[in-house]
């Protein structure tokens, strides 16, 4: 049986998808592209066998197993998960959030409570920055929208940077997961090969996505310096820290890491 494998199509997943789309690796699976939130829903409903899901969704799942082949993580400033405000965070009573990611919303709740002792009302927006900022005192944007918005117009608070000040650890944005008791060795090996090829071609990917030389340079910096893809010991520690804080707020069920064994 062919696995159904889900990835989102944000810039930070392009290095993983590059080799698959270029036919540079065998793909013994059906590839499904959707938003992080939709991928999580399909994974929980077992309509996907393997998926890159928001890390908070691992903590909400009873049977998700982490495939340590890759993750999407950052250390410090990430530039693609941003809280925009027109005034001080201390005065913020409402936040409009991008519906596409659940991990970022959870991280925001943790950080606002930790740094500002605030638990603002969360409003789900439509992903349009201008509309979201008119709807609430702040707007949380992720992915390409957050990266491309004119940061001179608003006060931008980088959640990756805030998380590092809080924990001193990497922030794991997304995890590759499968369901407990299932074996997908061929698919996982193919994904690992795709990752290796994609990381060697980040300059080409940035050029393709960037258009202008200035934007290409920014995207290459993002893919090379802001985001990394290895799920090492520091990432595991950072993930446990995140899950523990989320668990204390009643936002996840579990805090331990269940890893796929070769």
N, C-alpha and C positions, 0 to 999 in steps of 0.2 A: 504494500500500500504506500502511495506517495504521501509524504507529509504536506500539510498546508502550513506555510511559513509566512508570518506577517511582519512587515517593516513599514515605518512611516517614511515620508519622502522629504523631510526637512533637510537643510544643508548638512547637518551633522551626520546624517545617515548616507549621504552620497558616496563616501569612500567604501561603504559596505556594498552598496548597490551597483557600483561602477562595473566591477568584473562580471556580475551576473547579467547586467544589461548589455555588456559588450561581448558576451559569449566566451569569456576568458576562463570560466570554470564550469564544470558540470553542475547542473541544478536538478538533483533528484527529488524535486519537490515543486509544489505549486506556489508561486509567489503572490502574496496578497498585499496591496499597498493601501494604507488608510491612515487616519489620524491616530495619535497615541491613545486617545480616549476610546475610540472605536476598536482599536486593536485589543485593548484591555477587555472590553466587553465581549468581543468574539472569543478571546482566550478563555475568559471565565465560563463562557457558555460552551466551551470545547468545540467551537467551530474552527479554531486554529490549534495546530499541534505544537508549533513553536512560534514565539512572537517576541519582538522587542517591545516591552511594555514599560510604562512608568514605574519607577522603583517602588512607589507607594502601593501599587497594585499587587506586587509580590507579597507585601505584608498583609493584604486583605484576602489573599487566596489561601485556601486550605491545602491545595495540592500542587502549587507551583514549585518547580525545581529550577534553581539558577544554573544556567549553562555558562561556565566561566570563560568560554572562548572569547567573549567580548562584552563590553558595556559601553555606555556613553557617560563620561565623567569629566569633571573639571576641577582645577585647583585654583581658588581665588576667582578673579574677574572672568566672567564667561561671555558677557555681552549679548547673550541670546535669551536670557531670563531676567526681565527687568520690570521693576515697579516704577511707574511714572506718576508723579504728583505735580500739582501746581503750587502746593504749599508744603508745610512741614508735615512729616509723618505723624508727629505727636498730635496733630489736630485732625487726623484722618478718621472718619467714622464709618465710611463705606468704601469698599474696594470692588471694582468690576473686574472679573477675571476672564481670561481667555478659556473657552470651553475645551480646548484641544489637549490640555495636559492636566493631570491630577496631582502628580508629584510636586509641581511648582506651587500649586495652591496649598498643599500640605506644608511645604517648606516655608511659604509665606506666613502661614498661621503660627508655625513654631517660632520663626524669627521675630515676628511682631510681638508675640507674647514674651519672648526672652529679652529683647532689647527695649521695648517700649511699653510693656505691660498692657498691650492693647489687643482686643479681640473684635475687630470691626465687622460689620455686616458684610457678607460676601454676596455679590450679585453676579450672576453668570451673564456675560455679554455676548456679542455677536462676532467678536474678533476685529472689529473696525476701531482703530485707536481713538479717532476723534469722537465717535459716538460713545465709546466706553468712558472717556474722560469727562464727557458731558453728563454721563449717568451717575458718576460717583466721584468721591474725593481723590481716588487713585485708580490706576488701571494696571493690571498685571498682564504682560504680553510675553509670549514665548516664540521661539523659532525664528523664522525669517522676518516676521512682522516686527519683533523686538529688535532684531539686528539692523533693519533698514530704516526705522523711524528716525526722524530728525531730533537728536537728543539735545539740541540747543533750545528747543521750544519748551521743554519740560525739565523738571528735576528727575534724573534717572538714578534709581537705586538698584545696583546689580546684586541679585540674590546669591550668585556664586561667591561674590566678595563678602557679603554679609554672613554667609554660611561659614566661610573660612575664618572670619573674625570670631565667630561663635565657637567653632569646633577645632580649628587648626588642622582640618582633615579635608580630603577631596569630597566633592559632592557627586553622588552617583545619580544621574538623571534617569537613566533607563537601563533595564536588564534584559538579557536574552533568556527566556524561560521555556520550559516544556512542562508536561504534566507528570506527576509522580508515577513511577512504574513503567514509563514508556521509554523505548530506546530508538534513537534517531541518529545513529553514529554517522551514516553516510551524509545525511543532510548537514550535520554539525561540521563535519570535515570540509564540506563544500563551502560553508559560511566562513570557516576559518581561513581557507584559501582566498576567498573573496576579500576578506579583511586585509590580508597581507598584500595582495595586489593593489587594492584601493589606496592603502597608506603610502605605497610607493609612487602613486600617481596623483597625490594631492595637488600638486602644482597644475597639472592638466585639468583636474576637476574644477579648481578655482578659476582657471582661465575660461573654461566652458560656461560656468555659472556667472562669472563676473561681468563679462562684456568689456567695460573700460579697464584700463591698466590700474587706475586708482582703486576701483572696487575689487579687481582681481587680487591686488595686494592685501586688502583688508580681509578678503575671504580666505586667502592662504594663511594669513596670520591666525585667523580663527580656527581653521582646520588643523594647523600645525602646533600652535602655542596655547590656544584656549581649551580645546577639546582633546581628550585622549580616550583610548579604546581598550586598554588593558585592565582587567579586573584583578588587581594585585592585593597584597595584604593591607595597604593603606586604604584602598577603596572598600575592602570588606569592613575595616574598622569604621570608616566614615558611614557606610550603609547601616551598620548596627547602631551607631549613634543616632542616625536619622530615624530608624524604625523605633528605637527606644523612646525618643522624644515624641514621636507620633503616637505610640502606644499609650504613653502617659496622658495624652490628650484624648484618648479613646478613638483614634483615627485608623488604627490598624489592629489586626488580631495577633500577630506574632512578630518576634524580634530576632529570632535565630535564622541562620543561613543554611538552607538545605541545598547542597551542591550536586550537580550531575557528575557521576563517576565514570571515568573512561573504562 
